[in-house]
Amino acid sequence: MGAGRVTVHEADSEKMGKVRSYSGDGPAGDGELWSDIVDGDTAIVEYYPADSSVNSGDAPFRIDKISHMWVSPLEAF
């Protein structure tokens, strides 16, 4: 993400709850991370560059994998 910040949240504003924010090189410092679980079938990913003058171009990250759970781990028990 470079020096910027990425947020991930539910698309449904009524269920949005916690907005997850990520920055830097991820928790392991290797440039990779998995976001927290997002409830629903759609996630909003927003990128905020550190330099507010940047307004176009490619984001300095890519989403190369996704995972989907059919049953919430909270509902499994």
C-alpha positions in Angstrom: 0.0 0.0 0.0 3.0 2.2 0.1 2.6 5.0 2.5 -1.2 5.1 1.9 -4.1 3.4 3.6 -6.7 0.9 2.5 -10.1 0.4 4.1 -12.4 -2.6 3.6 -16.0 -2.6 4.7 -19.5 -4.0 3.9 -21.4 -2.5 1.0 -24.6 -2.3 3.0 -24.4 0.9 5.0 -26.9 -0.3 7.6 -24.7 -3.4 8.4 -21.4 -1.6 7.8 -20.3 -1.9 11.4 -16.5 -1.8 11.8 -14.5 -0.3 9.0 -11.2 -2.1 8.7 -8.1 0.0 7.9 -4.7 -1.3 6.7 -1.5 0.5 6.0 2.2 -0.2 5.6 3.6 -3.6 4.6 1.0 -5.7 6.4 1.2 -7.4 9.8 4.1 -9.7 8.9 6.0 -6.9 7.1 6.2 -8.8 3.9 3.7 -6.7 1.9 0.9 -9.3 2.2 -2.3 -9.3 4.3 -5.8 -10.8 4.5 -8.5 -8.5 5.6 -10.9 -9.3 8.3 -14.1 -11.1 7.4 -16.7 -8.9 5.7 -20.4 -9.8 6.1 -22.3 -10.1 2.9 -21.5 -10.8 -0.7 -19.9 -7.5 -1.6 -16.9 -5.7 0.0 -15.9 -2.1 -0.7 -12.1 -1.5 -0.9 -11.0 2.1 -0.8 -7.5 3.4 -1.3 -6.3 6.6 0.3 -2.8 7.7 -0.9 -0.6 9.4 1.6 0.0 12.3 -0.7 -3.3 14.1 -1.2 -2.1 15.5 -4.6 -2.2 12.0 -6.1 -5.6 11.7 -7.8 -5.1 9.2 -10.6 -3.2 6.1 -11.7 -2.9 2.6 -10.4 -3.1 1.8 -6.7 0.3 0.4 -5.4 -1.3 -2.9 -4.5 -3.4 -5.7 -6.1 -6.0 -8.1 -4.9 -4.9 -11.5 -6.1 -7.0 -13.8 -4.0 -10.4 -13.8 -2.3 -12.1 -16.3 -0.1 -15.8 -16.9 0.4 -17.6 -18.6 3.3 -21.0 -20.1 2.7 -21.8 -20.2 6.5 -20.7 -17.6 9.0 -18.3 -19.1 11.5 -20.5 -17.5 14.2 -23.6 -19.4 12.9 -21.8 -22.8 12.7 -22.2 -23.6 16.4 
